[in-house]
Amino acid sequence: MVGEVSDALPENKPRHVLGIGHPEDFPIIAQSGGDTFDCIAPTHYARRGVVFTSKGRFDLRKPRFMTDFKPLDPACKCEVCKNYTRAYISHLIRGKELSGMKLATMHNLYFFNSLAALMRKRIKNGDI
């Protein structure tokens, strides 16, 4: 839709895409002419125990994460990944502890912001 209306919008005005912004949407938004966007995905999913990683999404409510002592994403440099394991955060989320949702949210926001920074770099380099 952004691509369809982009030519009709004033060139000197930013094109904000509201409510779209899953990681797979980032390149599509940029290629379609979107300048900025926002989405509830990082916080919405985190409250339900789902974290975004370089290997895809993980649902920490699943029992297999109770004995998984790796960081949420070994490739991530956020404070959550440096200091907490999947097992610990899974335990908190399964116990409906707010701190588990908070840690998942902090990680997801870091992941999304890092992905956005990468997109800006790709745009600046002419890759998009």
N, C-alpha and C positions, 0 to 999 in steps of 0.2 A: 504494500500500500504506500509506503514511504516513497519508493521509486516512482510510483504512478503520479503522486501529487507533487513531487519534488520540483519539477519544471514549472509548475504553476505558482510556487511560493516565491516570495521576494528573495533575491540572491543575497542581500545584505542582512537577512534575518536568520537566526539559528533555527534549526529544525529539531524540535524536541519530540522524542518518541516515548510516550507514556505507557507504562505497564508491560513493556517488552524488554527482556534483558537476561534471558538464560545464556549461559556461556556459548552455546551453539548459535545464538542470535547475534553476537557481537560483530562478526565479520559481515553478516547480512545487513545489519543496520548501517554500518559504515559504508558499504558498497552501494547502498540504496540512497545515500545522501543524508542520513541522520547524523546530526552533530552531537546531540546529547540524548541520554535516555535514563530512565530509572525503572526499577522493578522491585517488587517485594520478595523475589525468589530467595535471596540469601538469608533473610530473616525468617520468612515463612517456612522454608524447608528446615532450617536449623531448629525451630521450635518443635518440629516433628521428628527430630533426630537424624535428619538427612544432611550429610556434608558433601560438598563438591571438592573433588581432588583432581590431580593431573591424570588419574586413572579412571575417572568417572565419578558417579554419585554412589555414596554408601549410606545405607540405612542402619544406623547404629542401634536400633531397637532389635535387630536380628541377634539371636543367641550366639552366633559364631563370633561376634565381636567381644563377647565377655571374656574370652581368653586370648585376644589379639593384642599383644603388648607393643605393637609398632605405633609410631605417630600417625595421626590422621592421614597425612600425606608426607612421605619421606622426602619429597622434592620441595616441600613448602618451608619457608623461613619464618613463619609467624610464631609468636610466643606460645600459642597453644600447641603447635606441633613440636616445639622445642621442649616443652615441659610436661605434656600429658600424653597418655596412651589412649588408643581406641578403647581398650578394656575399661579404663577408668571413666572416660566420658560416656561410654555405653552404660555402665553401671549407674551413673548419675541420671542419664536420660530415662532408663528403664524404671528408675525409682522416682521419676517425675520431679527431680531436684532442679530448681531454677538455674543453679550453677552449671549444669550440663547443657541446658539450652543456651546459656550465656557463652560458654566456651565454644559451642558449635557455631553460634552467631558470629563471634569474633573471628573464628577461622574462615567462615564463608565470606565475610566482608573483606578480609585480607585477600582471599583467593580472587574474588570478583574485582577488587581494586588492582591487583597485580595483573589480571587479565586485561583490564582496561588500559593500564600503562603499556602493556605489550601491544595492544591495538593502536595506541597513539604513536608508538615507535614505528610500527608497520606502515601507518599512514604517512608519517614524516619521511620514511625511507622510500615511499612510492610503491610499496608492496600491495597496497589496497587503494 
